[in-house]
Amino acid sequence: MKTLVCTLLLALSAMTAMAADLSGKWPGTFTPEGQSDGQPALVVLKHTGDTVTGTAGPSADQQWPISNVKLDGDKLTFDVTAENGMSLKMSLVVDGDHMKGDITMTREGQTMKAKLDVTKAKA
């Protein structure tokens, strides 16, 4: 019985570890509060062990580094500073190959909210 339980726990741990790999391109939409139409968004991540690095922006041609990255279970948070000086704080929930959540944007004392909804691209 102990062997069966240990085997099941190991299998579950392996599946969880595989599902938690965030590396890859995550295209989707960025939708400012009060608007119904989303704009293109792309998050590119590299996930090694406990470390997540990457970039985010509207397209592959326009990306900015992410910083202050924290991955806690299914919660991923990070900051982005765009070249126009806008600061974006992302708070996302990871659900397999899908992430969505809130963005708080600040620039010159103004604050706006938005939603981000991205899905991991198939390799």
Residue frames as a rotation matrix with the C-alpha (Angstrom) as fourth column:
MET 1
0.563 0.826 0.000 0.00
0.826 -0.563 0.000 0.00
0.000 0.000 -1.000 0.00
LYS 2
0.428 -0.479 -0.766 2.81
0.155 -0.796 0.585 2.44
-0.891 -0.369 -0.266 0.88
THR 3
-0.630 -0.696 0.345 4.45
0.424 0.063 0.903 1.72
-0.650 0.715 0.256 -2.49
LEU 4
-0.124 0.687 0.716 1.23
0.976 -0.045 0.212 2.54
0.178 0.726 -0.665 -4.32
VAL 5
0.794 0.420 -0.440 0.76
0.535 -0.826 0.176 5.79
-0.290 -0.375 -0.880 -2.42
CYS 6
0.039 -0.874 -0.484 4.40
0.111 -0.478 0.872 6.81
-0.993 -0.087 0.078 -3.04
THR 7
-0.654 -0.246 0.716 4.09
0.684 0.213 0.698 5.99
-0.324 0.946 0.029 -6.74
LEU 8
0.299 0.857 0.420 0.90
0.931 -0.358 0.068 8.05
0.209 0.371 -0.905 -7.04
LEU 9
0.725 -0.079 -0.684 2.49
0.299 -0.859 0.416 10.98
-0.620 -0.506 -0.599 -5.20
LEU 10
-0.376 -0.925 -0.061 5.55
0.235 -0.159 0.959 10.87
-0.896 0.346 0.277 -7.46
ALA 11
-0.460 0.285 0.841 3.38
0.888 0.133 0.440 10.74
0.013 0.949 -0.314 -10.58
LEU 12
0.659 0.750 -0.048 1.29
0.752 -0.656 0.069 13.67
0.020 -0.082 -0.996 -9.34
SER 13
0.389 -0.610 -0.690 4.43
0.153 -0.696 0.701 15.68
-0.908 -0.379 -0.177 -8.56
ALA 14
-0.636 -0.655 0.409 5.84
0.476 0.085 0.875 14.98
-0.608 0.751 0.258 -12.02
MET 15
-0.066 0.698 0.714 2.58
0.970 -0.124 0.211 16.06
0.236 0.706 -0.668 -13.72
THR 16
0.797 0.350 -0.492 2.46
0.510 -0.827 0.237 19.23
-0.324 -0.440 -0.838 -11.64
ALA 17
-0.035 -0.906 -0.423 6.06
0.166 -0.422 0.891 20.07
-0.985 -0.039 0.165 -12.49
MET 18
-0.666 -0.186 0.722 5.42
0.711 0.134 0.690 19.54
-0.226 0.973 0.043 -16.21
ALA 19
0.284 0.881 0.379 2.24
0.926 -0.354 0.130 21.63
0.249 0.314 -0.916 -16.15
ALA 20
0.712 0.009 -0.702 4.01
0.436 -0.789 0.432 24.45
-0.550 -0.614 -0.566 -14.34
ASP 21
-0.396 -0.894 0.209 6.61
0.754 -0.186 0.630 25.12
-0.524 0.407 0.748 -17.08
LEU 22
0.529 0.629 -0.570 5.91
0.287 -0.764 -0.577 28.67
-0.798 0.142 -0.585 -18.21
SER 23
-0.502 -0.823 -0.267 8.66
-0.014 -0.301 0.954 28.82
-0.865 0.482 0.139 -20.85
GLY 24
-0.407 0.290 0.866 7.48
0.894 0.321 0.313 29.91
-0.187 0.902 -0.390 -24.26
LYS 25
-0.965 0.172 0.199 5.51
-0.075 -0.904 0.420 32.55
0.252 0.391 0.885 -26.12
TRP 26
-0.471 0.837 -0.280 2.15
0.754 0.216 -0.621 33.60
-0.459 -0.503 -0.732 -24.73
PRO 27
-0.933 0.187 0.308 0.13
0.065 -0.752 0.656 35.60
0.354 0.632 0.690 -27.29
GLY 28
-0.290 0.901 -0.322 -3.25
0.953 0.239 -0.188 37.07
-0.093 -0.361 -0.928 -26.44
THR 29
0.130 0.469 0.874 -5.09
0.516 -0.784 0.344 40.28
0.846 0.406 -0.344 -25.70
PHE 30
-0.799 -0.299 -0.522 -4.64
0.591 -0.553 -0.588 43.36
-0.113 -0.778 0.618 -23.57
THR 31
-0.061 0.880 0.472 -7.96
0.689 -0.305 0.657 45.11
0.722 0.365 -0.588 -22.84
PRO 32
-0.929 -0.256 0.266 -7.99
0.029 -0.770 -0.638 48.51
0.368 -0.585 0.723 -21.10
GLU 33
-0.598 0.722 -0.348 -10.80
0.624 0.147 -0.767 49.04
-0.503 -0.676 -0.538 -18.58
GLY 34
-0.028 0.713 -0.701 -13.93
-0.150 -0.696 -0.702 50.43
-0.988 0.085 0.126 -20.22
GLN 35
-0.253 -0.084 -0.964 -13.09
-0.959 -0.110 0.261 49.04
-0.128 0.990 -0.053 -23.66
SER 36
0.626 0.559 0.544 -14.56
-0.468 0.827 -0.311 45.92
-0.624 -0.060 0.779 -25.21
ASP 37
0.918 -0.330 -0.219 -11.96
-0.067 0.415 -0.908 45.38
0.390 0.848 0.359 -27.93
GLY 38
0.678 -0.734 0.025 -8.66
0.227 0.241 0.944 43.85
-0.699 -0.634 0.330 -26.91
GLN 39
0.643 -0.605 -0.470 -5.33
-0.762 -0.447 -0.468 44.84
0.073 0.659 -0.748 -28.39
PRO 40
0.631 -0.449 -0.633 -2.56
0.096 0.854 -0.511 42.35
0.770 0.261 0.582 -29.22
ALA 41
0.556 -0.520 0.648 -0.26
-0.822 -0.231 0.520 41.30
-0.121 -0.822 -0.556 -26.39
LEU 42
0.600 -0.439 -0.669 2.72
0.005 0.838 -0.546 38.96
0.800 0.324 0.505 -26.21
VAL 43
0.598 -0.471 0.649 4.52
-0.760 -0.075 0.646 37.66
-0.256 -0.879 -0.403 -23.14
VAL 44
0.488 -0.547 -0.680 7.71
-0.211 0.683 -0.700 35.64
0.847 0.485 0.218 -23.68
LEU 45
0.673 -0.142 0.726 8.91
-0.735 -0.019 0.678 33.67
-0.082 -0.990 -0.117 -20.66
LYS 46
-0.056 -0.683 -0.728 11.84
-0.257 0.714 -0.651 31.45
0.965 0.151 -0.216 -19.69
HIS 47
0.668 0.384 0.637 11.20
-0.723 0.130 0.679 29.29
0.178 -0.914 0.364 -16.63
THR 48
-0.012 -0.743 -0.669 14.16
-0.093 0.667 -0.739 27.50
0.996 0.054 -0.077 -15.06
GLY 49
-0.662 -0.192 -0.725 13.67
0.629 0.383 -0.676 25.98
0.407 -0.904 -0.132 -11.62
ASP 50
0.050 0.664 -0.746 12.27
0.906 -0.345 -0.246 28.73
-0.421 -0.664 -0.618 -9.39
THR 51
-0.522 -0.381 -0.763 13.34
0.103 -0.916 0.388 31.53
-0.847 0.124 0.517 -11.75
VAL 52
0.353 0.629 0.693 11.11
0.881 0.027 -0.473 33.16
-0.316 0.777 -0.544 -14.36
THR 53
-0.500 -0.493 -0.712 12.55
0.111 -0.852 0.512 35.78
-0.859 0.177 0.480 -16.72
GLY 54
-0.180 0.405 0.897 11.29
0.955 0.292 0.059 37.27
-0.238 0.866 -0.439 -19.95
THR 55
-0.989 -0.065 -0.136 9.71
0.016 -0.943 0.334 40.15
-0.150 0.328 0.933 -21.78
ALA 56
-0.118 0.986 0.120 6.26
0.823 0.164 -0.544 41.53
-0.556 0.035 -0.831 -22.49
GLY 57
-0.748 -0.061 -0.661 4.75
-0.211 -0.922 0.325 43.92
-0.629 0.382 0.677 -25.01
PRO 58
0.209 0.922 -0.327 2.26
-0.633 -0.127 -0.763 44.29
-0.745 0.367 0.557 -27.83
SER 59
0.932 0.060 -0.358 4.25
-0.338 0.507 -0.793 42.26
0.134 0.860 0.492 -30.40
ALA 60
0.668 -0.744 0.029 7.46
0.725 0.659 0.200 40.33
-0.168 -0.113 0.979 -31.02
ASP 61
0.053 -0.642 0.765 9.00
0.686 -0.533 -0.495 43.56
0.726 0.551 0.412 -32.37
GLN 62
-0.110 -0.004 0.994 8.08
-0.468 -0.882 -0.055 45.60
0.877 -0.472 0.095 -29.30
GLN 63
0.555 0.175 -0.813 9.09
0.503 0.708 0.496 43.87
0.663 -0.684 0.305 -26.05
TRP 64
0.167 -0.491 0.855 10.30
-0.691 -0.677 -0.254 45.16
0.703 -0.548 -0.452 -22.69
PRO 65
-0.649 -0.502 -0.572 12.03
0.020 0.740 -0.672 43.18
0.761 -0.448 -0.470 -19.91
ILE 66
0.620 0.782 -0.062 9.99
0.022 0.062 0.998 41.96
0.785 -0.620 0.021 -16.98
SER 67
-0.583 -0.783 0.219 11.23
-0.203 -0.120 -0.972 42.54
0.787 -0.611 -0.089 -13.42
ASN 68
-0.625 0.282 0.728 10.24
-0.774 -0.098 -0.626 41.80
-0.105 -0.954 0.279 -9.81
VAL 69
-0.115 0.566 -0.816 8.94
-0.568 0.637 0.521 38.40
0.815 0.524 0.248 -10.91
LYS 70
-0.645 0.010 0.764 7.21
-0.685 0.436 -0.584 36.23
-0.339 -0.900 -0.275 -8.30
LEU 71
-0.218 0.568 -0.794 5.69
-0.476 0.649 0.594 32.81
0.852 0.507 0.129 -8.94
ASP 72
-0.779 0.076 0.623 3.65
-0.588 0.257 -0.767 31.50
-0.218 -0.963 -0.155 -6.04
GLY 73
-0.322 0.648 0.690 1.69
0.236 0.761 -0.605 28.39
-0.917 -0.032 -0.398 -6.97
ASP 74
-0.035 0.394 0.919 -0.64
0.991 0.136 -0.021 29.47
-0.133 0.909 -0.394 -9.78
LYS 75
0.886 0.320 -0.335 -0.05
0.318 -0.946 -0.062 33.21
-0.337 -0.052 -0.940 -9.21
LEU 76
-0.109 -0.902 0.418 2.49
0.994 -0.100 0.043 35.05
0.003 0.420 0.907 -11.38
THR 77
0.878 0.312 -0.363 3.27
0.330 -0.944 -0.012 38.70
-0.346 -0.110 -0.932 -10.77
PHE 78
-0.197 -0.960 0.198 5.79
0.939 -0.127 0.320 40.94
-0.282 0.249 0.927 -12.50
ASP 79
0.417 0.216 -0.883 6.48
0.099 -0.976 -0.192 44.52
-0.904 -0.008 -0.428 -13.53
VAL 80
0.044 -0.385 0.922 7.19
0.998 0.057 -0.024 46.00
-0.044 0.921 0.387 -16.95
THR 81
0.113 -0.031 -0.993 8.47
0.122 -0.992 0.045 49.49
-0.986 -0.126 -0.109 -17.77
ALA 82
0.600 0.193 0.776 7.65
0.773 0.109 -0.625 50.50
-0.205 0.975 -0.084 -21.34
GLU 83
-0.388 -0.857 0.338 9.92
0.918 -0.392 0.060 52.82
0.081 0.334 0.939 -23.31
ASN 84
-0.073 0.437 0.897 7.37
0.270 -0.857 0.439 55.66
0.960 0.275 -0.056 -22.99
GLY 85
-0.779 -0.347 0.523 7.83
-0.379 -0.405 -0.832 55.57
0.500 -0.846 0.184 -19.20
MET 86
0.303 0.938 0.168 4.61
-0.799 0.154 0.581 53.71
0.519 -0.310 0.796 -18.45
SER 87
-0.810 -0.489 0.322 4.91
-0.583 0.624 -0.519 51.27
0.053 -0.609 -0.791 -15.55
LEU 88
0.183 0.864 -0.469 2.77
-0.692 0.452 0.563 48.12
0.699 0.221 0.680 -15.68
LYS 89
-0.659 -0.267 0.703 2.16
-0.709 0.533 -0.462 45.79
-0.252 -0.802 -0.541 -12.74
MET 90
-0.174 0.541 -0.823 0.86
-0.615 0.593 0.520 42.40
0.769 0.596 0.229 -13.83
SER 91
-0.560 0.105 0.822 -1.01
-0.683 0.503 -0.530 40.01
-0.469 -0.858 -0.210 -11.56
LEU 92
-0.150 0.412 -0.899 -1.89
-0.857 0.399 0.326 36.81
0.493 0.819 0.294 -13.42
VAL 93
0.200 0.249 0.948 -3.37
-0.634 0.770 -0.069 33.41
-0.747 -0.587 0.312 -12.61
VAL 94
-0.617 -0.488 -0.617 -1.85
-0.782 0.463 0.417 30.45
0.082 0.740 -0.667 -14.44
ASP 95
0.285 0.712 0.642 -4.23
-0.553 0.669 -0.497 27.67
-0.783 -0.214 0.584 -15.49
GLY 96
0.443 -0.232 0.866 -2.23
0.579 0.811 -0.079 25.17
-0.684 0.537 0.494 -17.55
ASP 97
-0.491 -0.611 0.622 -1.51
0.862 -0.233 0.451 26.80
-0.130 0.757 0.641 -20.92
HIS 98
0.216 0.633 0.743 -3.67
0.567 -0.701 0.433 29.83
0.795 0.328 -0.510 -20.14
MET 99
-0.594 -0.351 -0.724 -2.95
0.790 -0.425 -0.442 32.95
-0.153 -0.834 0.530 -18.06
LYS 100
0.018 0.563 0.826 -5.20
0.471 -0.734 0.490 35.87
0.882 0.380 -0.278 -17.32
GLY 101
-0.025 -0.010 -1.000 -5.41
0.986 -0.162 -0.023 38.65
-0.162 -0.987 0.013 -14.84
ASP 102
0.875 0.456 -0.163 -5.12
0.462 -0.887 0.002 42.30
-0.144 -0.077 -0.987 -14.03
ILE 103
-0.233 -0.899 0.372 -2.75
0.893 -0.349 -0.284 45.07
0.385 0.266 0.884 -15.05
THR 104
0.722 0.306 -0.620 -2.30
0.523 -0.829 0.199 48.35
-0.453 -0.468 -0.759 -13.22
MET 105
0.050 -0.668 0.742 -0.66
0.915 -0.267 -0.302 50.97
0.400 0.694 0.598 -15.44
THR 106
0.644 0.107 -0.757 0.81
0.493 -0.815 0.305 54.23
-0.584 -0.570 -0.577 -14.19
ARG 107
-0.228 -0.700 0.676 2.34
0.944 -0.328 -0.021 57.14
0.237 0.634 0.736 -16.07
GLU 108
-0.749 -0.192 0.634 2.85
0.159 -0.981 -0.110 60.73
0.643 0.018 0.766 -15.01
GLY 109
-0.912 0.327 0.247 0.63
-0.346 -0.296 -0.890 60.31
-0.218 -0.898 0.383 -11.95
GLN 110
0.023 0.938 -0.347 -2.24
-0.994 0.057 0.089 58.75
0.103 0.343 0.934 -13.92
THR 111
-0.768 -0.199 0.609 -3.42
-0.340 0.932 -0.124 55.20
-0.543 -0.303 -0.783 -13.16
MET 112
0.043 0.768 -0.640 -5.39
-0.982 0.151 0.116 52.94
0.186 0.623 0.760 -15.48
LYS 113
-0.157 0.012 0.988 -6.52
-0.431 0.899 -0.079 49.32
-0.889 -0.438 -0.136 -15.24
ALA 114
-0.024 0.156 -0.987 -6.56
-0.970 0.236 0.061 46.63
0.243 0.959 0.146 -17.90
LYS 115
0.632 0.223 0.742 -7.01
-0.390 0.919 0.056 42.88
-0.669 -0.325 0.668 -18.34
LEU 116
-0.329 -0.731 -0.598 -4.51
-0.943 0.223 0.246 40.49
-0.046 0.645 -0.763 -19.89
ASP 117
0.581 0.512 0.633 -5.57
-0.399 0.857 -0.327 37.15
-0.709 -0.062 0.702 -21.38
VAL 118
-0.025 -0.706 -0.708 -2.87
-0.998 0.061 -0.025 35.00
0.061 0.706 -0.706 -23.00
THR 119
0.885 0.259 0.387 -2.52
-0.267 0.963 -0.034 31.37
-0.381 -0.073 0.922 -24.09
LYS 120
-0.047 -0.981 0.190 0.76
-0.361 0.194 0.912 29.52
-0.931 -0.026 -0.363 -24.51
ALA 121
0.367 0.081 -0.927 1.66
-0.930 0.009 -0.368 29.01
-0.022 0.997 0.079 -28.16
LYS 122
0.881 -0.063 0.469 2.18
0.039 0.997 0.061 25.42
-0.471 -0.035 0.881 -29.25
ALA 123
0.028 -0.980 -0.195 5.82
-0.428 -0.189 0.884 24.73
-0.904 0.059 -0.424 -30.06
